[in-house]
Amino acid sequence: MSVTSIVNKLFTGRQKEYERYNVAAEELQHKVMRHLLKRARDTEYGHRCHFQEIRNYDEFARLIPINTYEELKGDIDRMRHGEANILWPGQVKWYAKSSGTTNDKSKFIPVTKEGLNHIHYAGGTDTVVTYLRNNPHSRILDGKGLILGGSHSPNYNVAGSLVGDLSAILIENINPLVNFVRAPKKEIALLSDFEVKRDRIAQATLHRNITNLSGVPSWMLSVLVRVLELSGKETLDEVWPNLEVFFHGGISFNPYRHQYEQIIRKSDMQYMETYNASEGFFGIQDDPNDHSLLLMIDYDIFYEFIPMDQIEEEHPTVVPLEGVELDKNYAMLISTSCGLWRYMIGDTVKFTSRNPYKFVITGRTKYFINAFGEELIMDNAEKGLAYACEQTGAEVLEYTAAPVYMDEHAKCRHQWLIEFGRNPVSIEDFALILDKKLQELNSDYEAKRYHNVTLQHLEVVPARRGLFNDWLKSKGKLGGQHKIPRLSNSRKNIEEMLALNGK
């Protein structure tokens, strides 16, 4: 009997618990809300917002304000300096360093012991539970999982307190038993220099029995390419014949799918998406034939949603899980055992099912272009690019886009900077197909493009190979969980990249 089959028997109870997702979702969520309030009622924030008076959701929504990072930053900074019982009971020692806000280079998200165990590790475990439920003959635990992590560093001068990528925090605190089924060793996984780490990981895993991969698609691809270079092989099937699955998250997999299929030729190779972020672990792809994600509703996370068409309003409508409608774009709020209260994480989602609750990620509340009322979101961009690639045979590695508000001819347009893995025969044809597809996908964009009155035809600027990595490196953000900002109303990022494009 294999190790995987033995462990899978231990997961039977959890697999049965999923049945409650179909019939008791709202009950599970409100139980989470009550638990969080009870745990934190004697904290400073609990006193400030009168947690002891809250008996139901309406009172929860009335007494606790909606927060962005800016509203909680002062409390979090006090916690980072060692103060206890602020947003969550006790002293919080770990902080996940995430992409910055308008005012700051980085955000520092508290990661409590409860958050580690009842959110992040729960999500990692359930990912394996779900995979084994769908693949009962799997042998992934009979080999090693290549888990790609970031790095961490001391937090101010607080003893034992650290900041870093969430992946580094997870690796640092992981159950020692898990080290028997993961690679590389911790000292390699937590190296801060990604280029050095990439080479060390490739060398350390080259001759191991790697059965599964976990990480951000862009950074994992870089490691896998190095593995092939060192091995002299053409495909990973030759290096790791027992490789079964890539658990991916952090960014859209669509721009990378073709590249993975080129270096992994196994017909039964699987790709399973997870929705994990510094703020929490929210979703798992539970059906290989459905790209929607199952919302994980019994972790230490209480969810609320704001319709995106009200996101700029002073008093927007906010609904708990039972209030969502299908196929409607929402900004997501979370309250968690990491001390985040009605926190707007910046991601947008659409629900595809209510029994159970399943959703797709549509973009970011700030990653969109709405310079002329076109409201172009990342979901439009990803689908438009995928279609343009399909029609032209092109392959997109990385991209960003921003508006040109007015050029020397008083014309406005969207400018796309794209790094191609395989160039289209004609950049102009690619741009034309992309532009037409975006009009099909987005009626507001179509209206603004009508007769070129407001918006002119979009422009595609080819980026040299490695441009986006060079830009991240210039920001000190190469590796880890750092992402390319895809869409922006500001030209700041794209202008910096254009300046590097000729170098």
N, C-alpha and C positions, 0 to 999 in steps of 0.2 A: 504494500500500500504506500502511495507517495505521500510526502509531507503535505502537499497541497490538499489532497483528499481528506487527510486527517483534520487539518485546520478548517476546511470547509464545513465539516460536521459541527464545529463549534459556532459557526455562523448561522445555523438553522433558525435559532430563536430570533435573531435580528431580521432575517429575511421574512419571517412571519409578521414582525412588527410593521413592516411596510404596508401590510393590508389595511392598517388604520389610516394611512394616508388617503385612502379612497373614501372612507366613511366618517372620519372624525377629525378632519383637518382643522376646522375652526376651534374645536374643543382643545386640541393639542396646542394650538397657538395661544389661546387665552390662558392655558395652564402655564405656558412659558412666561407670559406677561406677569402673572401673579408671582411666580417664582422669582423673577428678576427684581420686582418691586420689594418683595419681602427681604431678599438678601441685601439690598442697598438702602433700605429705609433709614438706617442710622448713619449713613454717610453725610458729608457736607452737602452734596448735591441732593440727596434724598430729603434732607431737612428744608433745603432751599425751595424744592418743588412740592413739598408736602406729600411725600409718598404715602405716609401713614393714613392719609385721607382718601386715597384712591381705592375705589371698590369695583370699578368697571372700566371698560374702554373709553367711554365718553369722558369720564373724569381724568383718565390717563392723558387723553388728547387735549383736555382743557388746561391741565396744570403743568404739563411739561412742554416747553417750546420746541419747535423744529430747530435743529442745530446743523450748522456746517462746521468745518474744522475751526474756522475763525472764532466761532462762539465758544468752543471748548478749549481753544489753544491755551488760554491762561491757566485753566485748571490742570491741563496736561503738563504744562511746563513746571508747575508746582510739584506735580507727582514725579516728574523726572528729576527734580532736585531732592527727592526723598520724602516728601510729605505723604502721609497715609490717610486713608478714609476720605478721599476727595470725591472721586466718581464711582469708586468701588471699594468694598471693605479691604483694609490692610494696605500694605505697601506693594506697589507694582514695580517689578524689577526689569521687565522686558518691554521694549518699544520697537515696533516694526516701522522701519523707515520707508516711506512711500513717496510717490511723485508729489511735487509741491503744489501750492495754491498760487493765486495771483500775487499774494504778498510774500510768500516764502518759497525757498528752494525746495524744502522737504516738509513732509508731515511726519509726525511721530505718533503712531497708533498704539495705545496701551495693549499689552498682551498679558492677561492675568493667567493664573494657574487654571482657573475654571475655564477660561477661554481656550487655553491650549487643549484641555482634555475634552470639554463638552462642545467644542466647535471645530477647531482645526484638526485634531487627531481623530475626532468622531467622523469628520468628512473623509479623511484618508482611509480609515477603516471601512467606511461604508462604500467607498469606491471599489475596494477589493471585494467586499461582500457582494456588491451588485455585479461585478465582472464574473465572479465565480457562479452566481446564480444563473447568468446567461451562458456560462461556459463550464459546465460541470466536469468536463474532462481535462480542464486546464492543468498545467504543471508549473505555473509561474513561481510558486514558492519553493520549488525544487532547485531553482537557480537564484540569481541575484537580480535585484532591480537597480538600474542606473538612475539615481535620483540627483538631479542637478540643483544645487543650492547656491546661495549668495554668500555674504560675509557679514561679520558684525564687529563692533568696536565699543570701547568703554563709553558709558553714558555720564557726562559731566565727571564729577569725582565721587559718585555714589558707589559705595562698595557693593560688588556683585551685580551691578546694574549695567545692562548693555543695550545698545541700539544696533539695528541691522536689518537686512532683508528678512522677511517673514520666513523664507525657506531656511535661512541660517538658524533662526530661533528654533524652528521645528527640529532640525538636525541636532542642534546642541542639546535639546531636552528630550530627545526620543528615547523610548524604552530600549535598554541595552539589547534585549532579545531581537529587536528589529534589525540590529546591525548584522545579524547572521544572514539576512536576506536582502541587504542593500550594499551598494558600492557607489563611489570609492570610499576609502577611509575618511574619517571626520577631518583629519588635518589637511587632506587634499580638498575635500568638499567645501571647506570654509576659507580657502585662500581668497584674498581680496583682488589680486590681479587676474582678471579673467583670461587674458592671453596665456599666462603661465598655467593657470588652473586648467584651461582647455587641453593643453598638451599633457599635463600630469594625469588628468582623468582618462584621456585616450590611452595612455600607456598603461595605467593601472587596470583598465577594464578589457584591454585588447584580448587577453587569453582567459577571461572569465566566462562562465556560463550565464550570460545576460539573457533574461527571459522577458523583461519589461522595462520600459522607459517612463520617467516622470519629469516634466518640466515645461518651460515656456518653449513653444515651437522654434522660434528664431535662434535662441541660444543653444538648444539641444541640437539643432541642425548643424551649427558650427562645430560642436564636439564630434558629431557623427562623421562629418566630412574629414576631420582630423584622424579619426579611427581608420577610415578607409585609406587615407594617405599613408599611415604607419603600417597598415597590414598589406598594402599592395593589392587588395581585392577590389572588385568592381561593385559588389553589393554587400550589404550587411548580413544577408542570408549566409554568405560564405564565412563571415567572421563569427556570427552568433546564430547558429542554425535553429536554436530553440526560442528565438525571440517571438513573442506572441502579440504584444499590445503596447501602445504608446498612450499613457494617460497625460493629456495635455490641457493647458489652461492659460489664463493670463492675457492672451490675445487671440484674435480669430485665426483658426487653422486654415481657412480657405486659401490664402495666398501661398501657403507652404505645402499643401496636399500633394501637388504634382511632383515637387522635389523629393518628398518622402517616398512617393511611389516609384521614383526613379532609382533610389538607393536601397529600397526594401522591396524586393520583387515577389515576396511570398504572397500567394493568392489569398491566404487566410489571415494575413496580418490585420490587426484590428486597431482602430483609433477611437479612444473614448474621451469625451470632453468633460471637464469639471469646471466649476465656477468657484474658484477660491481666490481670495484677495487678502490684503493685509487686515482688512476689517472683519473678515469672517469667511466661512465656507458655506456657500449658498445652494449649489445645485450639482447634480450628477446626471449624466446621460445614461438613463436606465434601459433604453431600447436602442440597439445598434442601428435600427432602421429608421429612427426618428431623431432628428437633430435637436429636438426640444430637451430641456433639462428638467429633471424632477426637483421641485423646491423642497429643501430639507427643513421640515417644519417642527421637528422635535428636538432640535439643538437649543442652545442658550441664545436664540435669536428670535426677536419678535419683529414681524414685518409690517410696514405700512407703505402706501403708494400714493403718489401725487400725479394726476393726469398731466402729461407734458404740455398740453395747451394752457395750463394754469400755472406753470412753473415760475413765471415772472410776477404773478399776482401777490399782493401783500398777504391775503388770507385765502390761499388755495384750498380746494377740496382735498381732504386726506381721508383715505379709506383703509381699513384693515383688510386682511386677506379675503374675507367673505364679501367684500364690496367691489372687488375687481371685476372688470368686464373683459371678455376675450377680444383679442386683436386690437387692443388699445394701448398706446404707448405711455408708460408710466416711469416716473423717477422713483427710486426705491429708498425708503427710510428704514433704518434698523435700530433696535435697542438690544444691547448684548451684555453678557457677563464680563466684557472687557471694559465696561464703563462708558460705552457710547449710548447716548440717549436720544432717540428720534433723530438719528444722525443721517444726513443725506450723503450717501457714499459717492454719488456722481454718475452712477450707471443707470441706464434706461432699459426696460424690459417690456415684452408683450407676452401675455398669457395665451397659450394654445389649447389648454385643457383645464378643467376644474376638478375632475375626478379621475386621477389625482391632479393636483395643481402642477402644471408644467408650463415652461416659458422658454423664450429665446431672448438672448441679449441683443438689443438693438443699437446700443452705442453709449455715449456719455452725455451728461447734461451740458458739459462744456465743450465736447468734441463734436461740433456741428458748424455749419456755415449758414448764417442767417443775416448776411450783409444787406440783402435786398428783398427780404421777405420770402426767400426760397426754402428755408428750413430743411436744408440737406443734412441728413443724419448718417451715421456710420453704416447702418444697415443698408441704406441706399448705395453708399459708396462700395461696400463689399460686393453686393449683388451686381452692380454695374460693372465693376472691374472683372468679376468672374465671367460675366457674359462677353465682355470685350475680348478677354483672353480666349474664351471658347471659340469665338468667331474668327479670331486672327491667328491662333496658334501661339500667342505670346504667353509669357510667364512673368508675373509680377512678384518681386522679392519684397520690396518695401515701398511705401509711398507716403506723401503728405499733400494736403491741398489747402489753399487759402484764396480769398478773393483778391482780385486786382480792382481797387475801387474806381480808379480812373487813370487811363494811360494818356499818352501825349495826344491821342486822337479823341479824348473824352469818352472812351469806351470802357465798359466794365465787364469783367469776366471772372471765371474761376481758373486758377492756375494749379495744375497738378505736377508735382515733382515725383517721378517714378523711376525706381531702380528695377530694371528688367533682368530676369534670369535668362530669358530668351526674348529677343527683340521682335516686335511685329515687323512685317515687311514694310509697312508704311505707318509712321507715327500719326500722320494726318488721318488715315483711315481708322486707326485705333481710337483717336480722340473723337471722331465723328460717331462711331458706334457707341462709345461710352456716353457721349452727350445725349444721344437719342434714347439710350436705355434709361438714363437718369430721368428723362422726361416721362417715360412710361411708368417709372417707379414712384415719381413724386409729382403730384399735380401742381404744387406751388412752384417747383422748379420749372415745370412745363409752362406755367402761366408767365413767369418772368422771362422765359426764353422766347415767348411768342413774338414772331417777326423781329427778333433781335432788339426789341424796344428797350428793355431794361438790361438784360444780360446778353452778351455776345457768346458765340461758340467758345466752349472751354479750350484751354491750351494745355498740352502735355509737354513737359520738359524732361527729356531723358537724364537720369542721374548716372554718374559714373559708378562703377562697381565699388562697393565698400563705403560710399558716401555717408549713409545713415549711421553705420558703425563709427565712422570717424567723427560725426557730429556728436553722438553719444559719448565717445571717448573724450571729446573736448569739454563735455559737461561733467566728466567724472562719473558717468552713468553706464559704462560698458559692462554688460553682464548682469547677473541678478535678475530682478523682476522689472527692470526699467523698460519702458515702451516708447515707441515713436508716436508723437501726437499726430493723429491722422488728419483731423479736420479742425480748422481754427478760423475765427473771424479776424484774428490778428495776423499780420505778416512777419512778426518778429522771428519765429522759428524758420519759416521758409526762406527768409532773406539770409539768415545765417547759413543755411544749407546751400543756397545758391552761391554764396560767397566761397564756400568750400568746394563747390562742384567743379571748378576749373583747376583745382590744385592737384 
